[in-house]
Amino acid sequence: MNSDDPGYTQAGVQGNEKPGNWPRLRIPRLLWRTGWSSEDEWLESARQLYQLMCRQFDLPDLGGMSVLDMGCGTKLSKILIDEQRPVGRYAGVDVNRDVIDFLQQNVRDKRFSYHHIDVRNDLYNPTGTPLTDYSRLPLNDEQFDIICLFSVFTHLAPRDYHQMLRVLRPHIKPGGRLIYSLFLRGDFSLLLIEALKSRDMQTVRWVFSHLHEALQKLPPQSRKRIEQRFISLTGRDVRSIAEMDINGHGEVSAAMSRDLLDNLNEKNILALAALYNKLSGAPVNGYFERVPDEPLQRSTYYGWYAFELINGTGWEVMSLNPPEEAIQHYFICCPDEEHNA
Ligand SMILES: C[S@@+](CC[C@H](N)C(=O)[O-])C[C@H]1O[C@@H](n2cnc3c(N)ncnc32)[C@H](O)[C@@H]1O
């Protein structure tokens, strides 16, 4: 494929090139990611992702970093090489054999390596082997400072979401970071999770007042059962949280804060959010296809479910971030050091 491309050069060869004369990586149009109207727009999105990682990880550039780009496509390679953006080491992995073949044949810089993985994705690689705990990445035992997956979870079904996180876990260095983007449905449960985690008590109270209202509409038997469940999760009844006093600085009394927040471990927060979702009429199944006729074209998760699927993978959520120009919602995680991955 490469040698048929009229603009073909072996890019990234370090040696005699004059400054500004660096061989460009000419990527055949077929190996671009679709959905961008122009090459400029496509590449600008790659620059923004590079900058986003620097900003989020508090780095001037990625010069000292080793990066594993899972579901790499071609765009990050293109800007790293053409614009000589600093990176310590870059490993790209993808189920698309044409992408990997092209990059292997055309990138000659020793810091870069590309690896094909034949795992199943109904949209991108329907004949591959399902991702399981036995799946291994073609990277030996190599560990990285950063693992990134841009627009990959946007095409993963829930089972693969969870499994992908498990498979990646052995490849992060202690203290490393994982970043991945996804389509999230911003439901009330997401609001509640974020508010509880950031101790934003005004929002917590507001959400609970909705809950209280929703509960009033239930038949007495089910209301009682759910009220009990709330008490077991929060140590308080819904009404007392809905009516808690908050001073002008958004603070609640020390007793309330201790009772409510300190009781709420990660698991309880998720159970609470799932319960809330059920009550507020959102599907109990936290996943849906936004384009039902094209499976995995837009895999979309409800907030509580996107968190729940991280449980048991050996990752701990550091932040969930709102969409930006070049990216959907994105999680940043660190390895849960206590987890035996
Ligand atoms: C929408 S593209 C995004 C490419 C690139 N990350 C970007 O931001 O331009 C999704 C990529 O993920 C790859 N992919 C999908 N499922 C995968 C899996 N299970 N393992 C590795 N790569 C996968 C696809 O082949 C495709 O290249």
Ligand as a Chemical Component Dictionary entry (heavy atoms), coordinates in Angstrom:
data_LIG
# 
_chem_comp.id                   LIG 
_chem_comp.type                 NON-POLYMER 
_chem_comp.pdbx_formal_charge   0 
_chem_comp.three_letter_code    LIG 
# 
loop_
_chem_comp_atom.comp_id 
_chem_comp_atom.atom_id 
_chem_comp_atom.alt_atom_id 
_chem_comp_atom.type_symbol 
_chem_comp_atom.charge 
_chem_comp_atom.model_Cartn_x 
_chem_comp_atom.model_Cartn_y 
_chem_comp_atom.model_Cartn_z 
_chem_comp_atom.pdbx_ordinal 
LIG C1  C1  C 0  -12.594 5.840  15.986 1  
LIG S1  S1  S 1  -11.028 5.142  15.760 2  
LIG C2  C2  C 0  -9.969  6.147  16.737 3  
LIG C3  C3  C 0  -8.532  6.110  16.294 4  
LIG C4  C4  C 0  -7.588  7.037  17.071 5  
LIG N1  N1  N 0  -7.479  6.660  18.458 6  
LIG C5  C5  C 0  -8.056  8.467  16.923 7  
LIG O1  O1  O 0  -8.373  9.112  17.943 8  
LIG O2  O2  O -1 -8.085  8.950  15.786 9  
LIG C6  C6  C 0  -11.138 3.651  16.733 10 
LIG C7  C7  C 0  -9.913  2.789  16.574 11 
LIG O3  O3  O 0  -9.941  1.763  17.563 12 
LIG C8  C8  C 0  -9.579  0.536  16.956 13 
LIG N2  N2  N 0  -10.162 -0.522 17.792 14 
LIG C9  C9  C 0  -11.453 -0.841 17.974 15 
LIG N3  N3  N 0  -11.595 -1.835 18.870 16 
LIG C10 C10 C 0  -10.342 -2.140 19.293 17 
LIG C11 C11 C 0  -9.824  -3.067 20.220 18 
LIG N4  N4  N 0  -10.626 -3.901 20.882 19 
LIG N5  N5  N 0  -8.492  -3.112 20.415 20 
LIG C12 C12 C 0  -7.678  -2.271 19.731 21 
LIG N6  N6  N 0  -8.112  -1.361 18.833 22 
LIG C13 C13 C 0  -9.426  -1.293 18.618 23 
LIG C14 C14 C 0  -10.139 0.647  15.544 24 
LIG O4  O4  O 0  -9.515  -0.204 14.625 25 
LIG C15 C15 C 0  -9.854  2.107  15.230 26 
LIG O5  O5  O 0  -8.577  2.305  14.674 27 
# 
loop_
_chem_comp_bond.comp_id 
_chem_comp_bond.atom_id_1 
_chem_comp_bond.atom_id_2 
_chem_comp_bond.value_order 
_chem_comp_bond.pdbx_ordinal 
LIG C1  S1  SING 1  
LIG S1  C2  SING 2  
LIG S1  C6  SING 3  
LIG C2  C3  SING 4  
LIG C3  C4  SING 5  
LIG C4  N1  SING 6  
LIG C4  C5  SING 7  
LIG C5  O1  DOUB 8  
LIG C5  O2  SING 9  
LIG C6  C7  SING 10 
LIG C7  O3  SING 11 
LIG C7  C15 SING 12 
LIG O3  C8  SING 13 
LIG C8  N2  SING 14 
LIG C8  C14 SING 15 
LIG N2  C9  SING 16 
LIG N2  C13 SING 17 
LIG C9  N3  DOUB 18 
LIG N3  C10 SING 19 
LIG C10 C11 SING 20 
LIG C10 C13 DOUB 21 
LIG C11 N4  SING 22 
LIG C11 N5  DOUB 23 
LIG N5  C12 SING 24 
LIG C12 N6  DOUB 25 
LIG N6  C13 SING 26 
LIG C14 O4  SING 27 
LIG C14 C15 SING 28 
LIG C15 O5  SING 29 
# 
